[in-house]
Amino acid sequence: MSSSITFMPYHKHAPPMASSTLLSSNPRVFSSSISDHHHHCCPFSQSPTVPKSFSGLCKPFHSRVPTSIRRRGFVVKATVIKWRCPKQILPPNCDTDFQKKVLYLESIGIDSFSLIENHPTIISASLPNIKSTVEFLTSMDFSAIECRRIVGMCPEILTCRASDLLPVFTFLIREARVNGSDIKRVINRRPRLLVCSVTGQLRPTLYFLQSIGIEEVNKHTYLLSCSVEEKLIPRIDYFENIGFSRRDATSMFRRFPQLFNYSIKNNLEPKYKYFVVEMGRDLKELKEFPQYFSFSLEGRIKPRHKLCLEMGVYFPLPVLLKTNEARFRNRLDVCVNSSTPLKTSPLWCSNCEVS
């Protein structure tokens, strides 16, 4: 990232000038600054292997950062122009092809600059392949807005050929048992499925999920793009390490497959520690209600637990967390203002069931 500074000295008794005025009332100075910066700082302008149109994509991402330097008798005011340029070396003689790709992407509403900056390999994708991919998605009844969203979430799709996408749709419908009417919803929720290998990724994950007893994988297709070795198995291992048997841990994931999506470090671990240390509850409750990990620790778990602690009330996890705020408060008032069965009483659970 580079920066360019435009200076305007003026006498200390002169009327103050807003930094934004420098941009609006001095276009000559501003454009000169851009030109000088581009000539001296932009790494693409001097590279014979990069088309001139590519260096033209460099844009200021924050064009008004005012600063000032005070000296005896005058103040120097400056506006810092920061630039960002995609770091990519292109093959020679591709200026025309590159321009055509940029024009095509812009014509379908895709910000080509941001796309190339975040996924530089798009530069090497051929225009016919990009067009065939977009046309294939359109033929599958995805709207222009949906196509832009899919590309935004998974830019790699533009480096695929249409022939690479067809096997994914076939797999989802025939093997994962996704209804044809649901295919758009599945892809819109998890566009990365489209760039996954059927044999190397999707099918092995499907078999693993089925092997642990998740029968309706078509309701959890977002998991198919996850690596069995790097994501799924480590989460089962985590629950084994904190005291669950392999059978019980697997049962929790079978009961609540969304557990596979949660970060061990940022979600599972802090919530587990709070559950054991602060709440002092038994692991059996987590086995029966793994949805505990889906609730916000700061937004729901802690506030409700502390409130119950202050009132001397003990709720099962589903009652503590699943009920909305109004019903939770109402139940709390009922328990505080009436004779509540003890936790060890056979009436305790039936009195606290979620309706």
Disulfide bonds with the S-S distance in Angstrom:
none
